[in-house]
Structures are given as structure tokens and as C-alpha cells.
Amino acid sequence: MRVWAVGIIMLIILLTCLVIATRLVARTASNSAPQLHVSGNRLVDANGSLVMLYGVDRSGAEYQCVAGNGIIVGPDDQASVTAMKSWGINAVRVPLNEACWNGESYIRSAYAGSNYRRAIEAYVTLLNANGMVVILDLHWTDGLYKGDEVGCSSAKAFCQKPMPDEAESVPFWSSVASAFKDNDAVIFDLFNEPYPDQVLSSQDVAWKCWLRGGPACSPGISYAVAGMQTLINTVRATGANNVIMLGGLAHSTNLTQWLKYEPTDPDHNLVASWHSYNSKGCNTSACWAGQMGHVPTSVPMIAGEIGESDCADDYIDPLMTYLDSESISYLAWAWNANFTCSGSLIANYGGVPTAYGQGYKSHLESLAREEHKQM
């Protein structure tokens, strides 16, 4: 064989290897969750490109452990994550229980402390490996509270309390932040749904409690409260610069004074969190805009929970259209097959949707089609 022919063959082989390698690199990159930070009022990746999160809440880790029934509800394997990906989901919010993470004495040891933490860390690793951003949310906390909208009469972490308790939420966030401080594909949602406004004398007083905690929350809340500034300071003291989410008042539906009371963050990596359900009675774009105030023009927003209670999608459909128009990310409650149809997006963990879930799935599919057209 002539030398030039051998050269051409070798060149073809080399080019083929390069193409294969490029495709493998691209595939690996697409399966790696983006490393996030805040730029102005946008959430962006390491290259500065806008990132929109379209996700689900995966409930269970906030209540299974404290009930002595396990840690994560349903499967937490690759097949279950593949089902999520088939919907076009790129973010999963995981509600947590501080007593289980901290290993408090009233939690069964099998589901507490290092056992609980390892299970959550493994699930985060799996989701990230599949290209999904993970939002870790402090959902259930300690604190004796018997005021309005009481979820339980116990001081233990059996329900949602109006504000995080200083005694356990501070070590919780110090530990969580230390565990994930080298992974900017993890967002910290400091407290699920604050509602100090239900027990304090005015909105301004409630916002001061939200920010400062401590004496600012008395006399309405009897236990020692950690304000959002304290929790941010706790996270940053570990060296973690992860994006931090902060819900407002009225169970994270009221952001009207969020900017006025915005905590100080040395890393400027704060995101406003907003929740919206049809049961809250706010069902028009004008009302949604009113709840948000000027927040979307100043900082990124994530609707950490959206949903409806009538087993349909009549509420979330126009809501998602509105959020899309405002470039606001959103996650639907919940990727659970063990709730009633009003709370379950899925009929099983293979990803078969309920009627409510079908509305969400169809919308994500429409977004994917539009993105494909623009490529």
C-alpha cells in the first residue's frame, strides 16, 4: 500500500476518534448539572448563560424519618430518575427534616444522623449526575408553637413551624453547607414557608422577625428563632458560596417587602422563593405580580412550589405561562405517587402522570419543542 494511502487511512481513523471523543464529552457535559451563581436578576451557569429550572418537589425525607418509616419515599434509583428526565425535568427540590439530619435523640437511629445524611448525599449525587440541580429545603423543624395555623402541638419536628428554631436550624445549615460547599449544583432553600405574620402585630414586625429572629419574634413565637440573616451567616461561615433561596411571608406567597428586608450576603448569591396554589385565592396575573412586588426585576426568582387541589391543571397552566413570560423558574408539587391526585403529579414512579401531572408534563414538552425550534 502506498505511503499516502496509509496516511489518509490514519487521518480518517484519527478524525473518527476525535468525533467520538467530542460526542462523549458533550454527552458527559449534558449529564452534569450546571454550577450556578447569581448575575443581576438571572440565575446563570459557570459560563454566564441563563439557566431556567423546570422541576418537581420530591416530598418524603421531611416526614418519613420522624415517623420511623424510612428516609426517602419511593425508589431513589436510576430508573426513577430516568422517569423524571423523560418529562424534561432539570431540578428536584428535596424537603428535609432538621431533627433527622442532626440526629436528635427522638429519631430512630436507622433514619437519623449519618444514616440520614448519607442517604440524602447519595440521592443528590445521583440527581446531579443526571444533569439535575438539587434544591435542599429545610421543611420540618423543632419549636413549641401553639398559635394560628398550628400544624402540630409538639415541640419536635413533626410539622411546619412559623420560623426556624435557633437551637437546631443553625447546626443543621452549618452541617448541610459543609457537606455541599464544593457543589454549586446544589441550592440551599433556608426555610420552606415562613409565616410569622400570622402571629405578630404587623407586616413590618413580621419582616423584622423574618430577617433578625431572636427578640424581634417575641411575644408571638415562644421558642428562640433564627432569622434569615443568621442562617446566611451560618452558611457562608463554612466557606460555601452556593445559591441561597429565601421565601417570604404568608407561607412564601408574600414577597412585597422582600427587597426592603433583604439580608446581606457577601457572595451576592440570593434568590427569592415564591409558592403558589389555587387554594390561596390568588389566581390572576395581576394578583401574582402583586405578591411578587419588584423582586423579579432585582434578583432571580424561583417558584419553589406550584400546584392545585382539584386534581386538574386549570390553575397551573396559566400560572406557568405567566412565569415563563417573566423568566421565573418553577417546580411543581409533588413527584410522589403516595398522595391524593391533588398533590401527586404521578400515578407511579415510572412517571405515568395523573390528570394534574399531565398538565405539567405537557407544558414542559411544549417548552422543549420551542427550544428545539430555536436551535
C-alpha positions as CSV (number, residue, x, y, z in Angstrom):
1,M,0.0,0.0,0.0
2,R,1.3,3.4,-0.9
3,V,2.5,5.7,1.9
4,W,0.0,8.4,1.1
5,A,-2.9,5.9,1.3
6,V,-1.8,4.8,4.7
7,G,-1.6,8.4,5.7
8,I,-5.2,9.0,4.6
9,I,-6.4,6.0,6.4
10,M,-4.7,7.0,9.6
11,L,-6.1,10.5,9.2
12,I,-9.6,9.1,8.8
13,I,-9.2,7.0,11.9
14,L,-7.9,10.0,13.9
15,L,-10.8,12.1,12.8
16,T,-13.3,9.4,13.7
17,C,-11.8,9.1,17.2
18,L,-12.0,12.8,17.6
19,V,-15.7,12.9,16.6
20,I,-16.4,10.0,19.0
21,A,-14.5,11.7,21.8
22,T,-16.3,15.0,21.2
23,R,-19.7,13.3,21.3
24,L,-18.7,11.6,24.6
25,V,-17.5,14.9,26.1
26,A,-20.7,16.6,25.0
27,R,-22.8,13.8,26.4
28,T,-20.9,13.9,29.7
29,A,-21.4,17.7,29.9
30,S,-25.1,17.4,29.2
31,N,-25.4,14.9,32.1
32,S,-23.6,17.2,34.5
33,A,-25.7,19.6,36.5
34,P,-24.8,23.3,35.9
35,Q,-22.8,25.1,38.5
36,L,-24.9,28.1,39.4
37,H,-24.5,31.6,40.6
38,V,-26.5,34.8,40.5
39,S,-25.8,37.6,38.0
40,G,-28.1,40.5,38.4
41,N,-31.6,39.1,38.3
42,R,-30.7,36.0,36.5
43,L,-29.5,32.5,37.6
44,V,-26.6,31.6,35.4
45,D,-24.1,28.7,34.9
46,A,-20.3,28.8,35.0
47,N,-20.2,30.3,31.5
48,G,-22.7,33.1,32.4
49,S,-25.5,31.5,30.4
50,L,-29.1,31.8,31.7
51,V,-30.4,28.7,33.5
52,M,-34.1,28.1,33.8
53,L,-35.2,25.5,36.3
54,Y,-38.2,23.3,35.5
55,G,-38.6,20.8,38.2
56,V,-40.5,19.0,40.9
57,D,-40.7,18.7,44.6
58,R,-39.8,15.2,45.9
59,S,-41.6,15.0,49.3
60,G,-40.8,12.4,51.9
61,A,-37.5,13.0,53.5
62,E,-39.1,15.6,55.8
63,Y,-41.6,13.1,57.3
64,Q,-40.6,9.5,56.8
65,C,-37.7,9.6,59.2
66,V,-39.6,11.3,62.0
67,A,-42.4,8.8,61.7
68,G,-39.9,5.9,61.9
69,N,-40.8,4.7,58.4
70,G,-37.6,5.3,56.4
71,I,-35.9,8.2,54.7
72,I,-37.0,8.7,51.1
73,V,-40.5,7.7,49.9
74,G,-40.5,5.5,46.9
75,P,-37.5,4.5,44.8
76,D,-34.3,6.6,44.7
77,D,-32.6,4.6,41.9
78,Q,-31.6,5.4,38.3
79,A,-34.8,4.2,36.8
80,S,-36.9,6.6,38.9
81,V,-34.6,9.5,37.9
82,T,-34.8,8.5,34.3
83,A,-38.6,8.8,34.6
84,M,-38.1,12.4,35.7
85,K,-35.8,13.1,32.9
86,S,-38.4,11.8,30.4
87,W,-40.6,14.7,31.4
88,G,-37.9,17.3,30.8
89,I,-37.3,17.9,34.5
90,N,-33.9,19.6,35.3
91,A,-34.3,20.4,39.0
92,V,-35.5,18.5,42.1
93,R,-36.4,20.1,45.4
94,V,-35.8,17.8,48.4
95,P,-37.6,18.8,51.7
96,L,-35.5,17.8,54.8
97,N,-36.1,17.4,58.5
98,E,-33.5,19.0,60.8
99,A,-34.0,16.5,63.6
100,C,-33.2,13.6,61.3
101,W,-30.2,15.3,59.8
102,N,-28.9,16.4,63.2
103,G,-29.5,13.0,64.7
104,E,-31.7,14.2,67.5
105,S,-32.5,11.6,70.2
106,Y,-36.2,11.1,69.4
107,I,-35.4,9.9,65.9
108,R,-34.8,6.2,65.3
109,S,-31.1,5.7,64.8
110,A,-31.6,3.9,61.5
111,Y,-33.1,7.0,60.0
112,A,-31.1,9.7,61.8
113,G,-27.7,11.3,61.8
114,S,-25.1,9.8,59.5
115,N,-27.6,7.3,58.0
116,Y,-29.9,10.1,57.0
117,R,-27.2,12.3,55.8
118,R,-25.6,9.5,53.6
119,A,-28.9,8.8,52.0
120,I,-29.5,12.4,51.1
121,E,-26.0,12.9,49.9
122,A,-26.3,9.8,47.7
123,Y,-29.5,11.0,46.2
124,V,-28.1,14.4,45.5
125,T,-25.1,12.8,43.7
126,L,-27.4,10.7,41.6
127,L,-29.6,13.6,40.6
128,N,-26.6,15.8,39.8
129,A,-25.1,13.0,37.7
130,N,-28.2,13.1,35.6
131,G,-27.9,16.8,35.0
132,M,-30.4,17.9,37.6
133,V,-29.9,20.8,40.0
134,V,-30.9,19.9,43.6
135,I,-32.6,22.3,46.0
136,L,-32.2,21.3,49.6
137,D,-35.1,22.7,51.7
138,L,-35.4,22.9,55.5
139,H,-39.0,21.9,55.8
140,W,-39.8,20.5,59.3
141,T,-38.2,21.9,62.4
142,D,-38.3,21.9,66.2
143,G,-40.0,24.6,68.3
144,L,-43.1,24.6,70.5
145,Y,-45.7,26.7,68.8
146,K,-49.5,26.8,69.5
147,G,-50.6,29.9,67.7
148,D,-52.6,30.4,64.5
149,E,-52.2,27.8,61.7
150,V,-50.6,25.4,64.1
151,G,-49.5,22.2,62.3
152,C,-48.8,20.1,65.5
153,S,-48.7,20.8,69.2
154,S,-45.3,19.1,69.6
155,A,-42.0,20.9,70.0
156,K,-40.5,18.1,67.9
157,A,-40.0,18.3,64.1
158,F,-43.3,16.7,63.2
159,C,-44.7,19.6,61.2
160,Q,-44.0,23.0,59.7
161,K,-43.4,25.8,62.2
162,P,-43.7,29.6,61.6
163,M,-39.9,30.2,61.6
164,P,-36.7,28.1,62.0
165,D,-35.6,27.4,65.6
166,E,-32.2,28.7,66.5
167,A,-31.2,25.6,68.5
168,E,-31.3,23.1,65.6
169,S,-31.5,25.1,62.4
170,V,-28.2,26.7,62.9
171,P,-26.2,23.4,63.3
172,F,-28.4,22.0,60.5
173,W,-27.3,24.6,58.0
174,S,-23.7,24.5,59.2
175,S,-23.6,20.8,58.5
176,V,-25.5,20.9,55.2
177,A,-23.4,23.7,53.9
178,S,-20.2,22.0,54.9
179,A,-21.4,18.8,53.1
180,F,-22.2,20.6,49.8
181,K,-20.0,23.7,49.7
182,D,-17.9,22.4,46.8
183,N,-21.0,21.7,44.7
184,D,-22.7,24.7,43.2
185,A,-25.3,22.5,41.5
186,V,-27.0,22.4,45.0
187,I,-29.1,25.3,46.1
188,F,-30.0,25.9,49.8
189,D,-33.6,26.8,50.5
190,L,-33.2,28.1,54.0
191,F,-36.8,27.6,55.3
192,N,-39.8,26.3,53.4
193,E,-42.7,28.6,54.2
194,P,-42.2,31.3,56.9
195,Y,-45.4,32.6,58.5
196,P,-44.5,34.9,61.4
197,D,-47.1,37.4,60.0
198,Q,-49.8,35.1,61.4
199,V,-48.9,35.8,65.0
200,L,-47.1,39.1,65.0
201,S,-48.7,42.6,65.2
202,S,-47.9,43.9,61.7
203,Q,-46.2,43.2,58.4
204,D,-43.2,45.3,59.3
205,V,-42.8,43.5,62.7
206,A,-43.1,40.1,60.9
207,W,-40.5,41.1,58.3
208,K,-38.1,42.2,61.1
209,C,-38.6,38.8,62.7
210,W,-38.0,37.1,59.3
211,L,-34.7,38.9,59.0
212,R,-33.4,39.2,62.5
213,G,-35.0,36.4,64.5
214,G,-34.4,36.5,68.3
215,P,-36.3,39.1,70.3
216,A,-37.8,40.5,67.0
217,C,-40.1,37.5,67.0
218,S,-41.5,37.9,70.5
219,P,-44.0,37.6,72.0
220,G,-45.8,35.8,69.2
221,I,-43.2,32.9,68.9
222,S,-42.1,31.4,72.2
223,Y,-39.0,29.5,71.1
224,A,-35.7,31.1,70.1
225,V,-35.9,31.9,66.3
226,A,-33.1,32.0,63.8
227,G,-33.6,34.9,61.3
228,M,-32.6,34.6,57.7
229,Q,-29.5,36.8,58.3
230,T,-28.3,34.3,60.9
231,L,-28.8,31.4,58.6
232,I,-27.0,33.1,55.7
233,N,-24.1,33.9,58.0
234,T,-24.0,30.3,59.1
235,V,-23.8,29.0,55.6
236,R,-21.2,31.5,54.5
237,A,-19.1,30.8,57.6
238,T,-18.5,27.3,56.2
239,G,-16.9,28.6,53.0
240,A,-20.0,27.6,51.0
241,N,-20.9,30.1,48.2
242,N,-23.9,28.1,46.9
243,V,-27.0,30.0,45.8
244,I,-29.4,30.5,48.7
245,M,-33.2,30.7,48.3
246,L,-35.4,32.8,50.7
247,G,-39.2,32.5,50.8
248,G,-41.2,35.5,52.1
249,L,-44.1,35.8,54.5
250,A,-47.5,34.1,54.4
251,H,-46.1,30.7,53.6
252,S,-43.8,32.2,50.9
253,T,-46.6,33.8,49.0
254,N,-45.8,37.4,50.1
255,L,-42.6,39.0,48.7
256,T,-43.8,42.6,48.9
257,Q,-41.1,43.7,51.3
258,W,-38.5,41.1,50.5
259,L,-36.2,43.7,48.9
260,K,-36.6,46.1,51.8
261,Y,-35.5,43.4,54.3
262,E,-33.1,41.6,52.0
263,P,-30.3,40.1,54.1
264,T,-26.7,40.9,53.5
265,D,-24.8,38.2,51.5
266,P,-21.1,38.7,50.9
267,D,-21.3,36.4,47.9
268,H,-24.4,38.2,46.4
269,N,-25.9,34.8,45.6
270,L,-29.5,35.2,46.9
271,V,-32.7,34.1,45.1
272,A,-36.3,34.9,46.2
273,S,-38.6,31.9,46.6
274,W,-42.3,32.1,46.0
275,H,-45.1,29.5,46.4
276,S,-48.4,29.5,44.6
277,Y,-51.5,27.2,44.9
278,N,-55.1,27.7,43.8
279,S,-56.2,27.3,47.4
280,K,-54.6,30.6,48.3
281,G,-57.2,32.6,46.3
282,C,-54.7,34.4,44.2
283,N,-55.4,33.3,40.6
284,T,-54.7,36.2,38.2
285,S,-51.6,37.6,36.7
286,A,-52.3,40.9,38.5
287,C,-52.5,39.2,41.8
288,W,-49.3,37.1,41.2
289,A,-47.5,40.3,40.2
290,G,-48.8,42.0,43.3
291,Q,-47.5,39.2,45.6
292,M,-44.0,39.4,44.0
293,G,-43.7,43.2,44.0
294,H,-40.5,44.4,42.3
295,V,-38.5,41.3,43.3
296,P,-38.2,39.8,39.8
297,T,-36.5,42.9,38.4
298,S,-33.8,42.9,41.1
299,V,-33.0,39.3,42.0
300,P,-33.7,35.9,40.4
301,M,-36.9,34.2,41.4
302,I,-37.8,30.5,41.7
303,A,-41.4,29.4,42.4
304,G,-40.3,26.6,44.7
305,E,-43.8,25.1,44.8
306,I,-46.8,25.4,42.4
307,G,-49.8,23.2,42.4
308,E,-53.6,22.9,42.8
309,S,-56.0,21.0,44.9
310,D,-58.7,20.0,42.4
311,C,-56.9,17.1,40.6
312,A,-56.7,19.2,37.4
313,D,-54.4,21.7,35.7
314,D,-56.6,24.7,35.2
315,Y,-54.6,26.8,37.7
316,I,-51.1,25.8,36.9
317,D,-51.4,26.2,33.2
318,P,-52.0,30.0,33.1
319,L,-49.6,30.3,36.1
320,M,-46.8,28.6,34.1
321,T,-47.4,30.8,31.1
322,Y,-47.1,33.8,33.3
323,L,-43.9,32.6,35.0
324,D,-42.5,31.8,31.5
325,S,-43.2,35.4,30.4
326,E,-41.3,36.7,33.4
327,S,-38.4,34.2,33.1
328,I,-39.1,32.8,36.5
329,S,-38.2,29.1,37.2
330,Y,-40.7,26.8,38.9
331,L,-41.2,23.4,40.5
332,A,-44.4,21.5,40.8
333,W,-45.6,19.8,44.0
334,A,-45.1,16.8,44.0
335,W,-43.3,13.9,42.4
336,N,-45.0,11.5,44.7
337,A,-47.2,8.6,43.9
338,N,-48.5,8.2,47.5
339,F,-50.6,11.4,47.7
340,T,-54.1,12.1,46.5
341,C,-54.5,13.3,42.9
342,S,-54.4,16.9,44.2
343,G,-50.8,16.5,45.3
344,S,-49.4,13.8,43.1
345,L,-48.0,14.5,39.7
346,I,-47.6,10.8,39.1
347,A,-49.6,7.7,39.4
348,N,-46.4,5.6,39.8
349,Y,-42.7,6.2,39.9
350,G,-42.3,5.1,36.3
351,G,-43.5,8.6,35.5
352,V,-47.2,7.8,34.5
353,P,-48.9,11.2,35.1
354,T,-52.1,11.9,36.9
355,A,-54.5,14.3,35.2
356,Y,-52.9,17.1,37.2
357,G,-49.5,15.8,36.3
358,Q,-50.3,15.6,32.6
359,G,-50.9,19.3,32.5
360,Y,-47.4,19.9,33.9
361,K,-45.8,17.3,31.7
362,S,-47.4,18.7,28.5
363,H,-46.2,22.2,29.4
364,L,-42.6,21.0,29.8
365,E,-42.9,19.2,26.5
366,S,-44.1,22.4,24.8
367,L,-41.1,24.3,26.2
368,A,-38.8,21.6,24.8
369,R,-40.4,21.9,21.4
370,E,-40.0,25.6,21.4
371,E,-36.3,25.3,22.4
372,H,-35.7,22.8,19.7
373,K,-37.2,25.2,17.1
374,Q,-34.8,27.9,18.1
375,M,-31.7,25.7,17.9
